[in-house]
Amino acid sequence: MASIDELLRDLELGRDVIDMDHISHRTGIAVSRVQALLDHDGNESESVQDSFQERLVFLRETRRKPDGKMYTLDEIGAGAGISHGQVGYLLNGKRKSPGLDVTRKLEKFFDVEPGFFTATERQALYRALQSTHEQLTHLALLRGKGINRLAMRSGTSGDSRIDRELREALSEALSQPESEDPEVRELTDRMRSLPSKSRRRVFPLIQGLLGLARPESDDRTPPGRRGN
């Protein structure tokens, strides 16, 4: 968060751009608890059993069927390969130690990241904040000097405020004319000045130097003309 806060200050943004609901949905931690942890006010002690039960209940409430209804105990059990009764015991906290095999099956059923149940709150929060840090870093790059298209390789398909800021910065950056290296321009001009026959001979050599040569099976140059 220290790094994220520094980026926010540089970008003149506040923590309100961070999508707390998304982080809560990804980690299974309540929004109020997420905010407390970010403010370093969270209680350090944490019961693994309590967190498992709370996150399982959270998944059942938030990861629903296509029709919007919650999965029944039978459906969870059948999908995860465990018994109906075991699911019930886990949901009400009567089963004290679910075991790694069961947690992995439940993570797979609800389609969440491995370690969703076993990570501590701080571990889960750290992992969830990685994408936020990456987005802010890209936004800082886009608003700075020497912007290039590779800065946005992770995409900006979301609809959070950070995503919107990124799209606006990217649009502005790509609308500006790019400065061209003089050496690249010179090479381009020389290639254009060559007769077409000469260009066809020189181009494969340049491809080879750049590691862009086609596989030999794709080389359509007639065998009798190779090497001329």
WORA-V670474 format. One record per run of one state. SS is the DSSP state (A for helix, B for strand, O for the rest). FROM is the first residue (numbers start at 0). TO is the last residue. If there is no record, write none. Layout:
ss=SS from=FROM to=TO
ss=SS from=FROM to=TO
//
This chain:
ss=O from=0 to=0
ss=A from=1 to=9
ss=O from=10 to=13
ss=A from=14 to=16
ss=O from=17 to=18
ss=A from=19 to=26
ss=O from=27 to=29
ss=A from=30 to=37
ss=O from=38 to=46
ss=A from=47 to=61
ss=O from=62 to=71
ss=A from=72 to=79
ss=O from=80 to=82
ss=A from=83 to=91
ss=O from=92 to=98
ss=A from=99 to=109
ss=O from=110 to=119
ss=A from=120 to=142
ss=O from=143 to=147
ss=A from=148 to=151
ss=O from=152 to=159
ss=A from=160 to=174
ss=O from=175 to=180
ss=A from=181 to=192
ss=O from=193 to=194
ss=A from=195 to=208
ss=O from=209 to=214
ss=A from=215 to=217
ss=O from=218 to=221
ss=A from=222 to=224
ss=O from=225 to=227
//
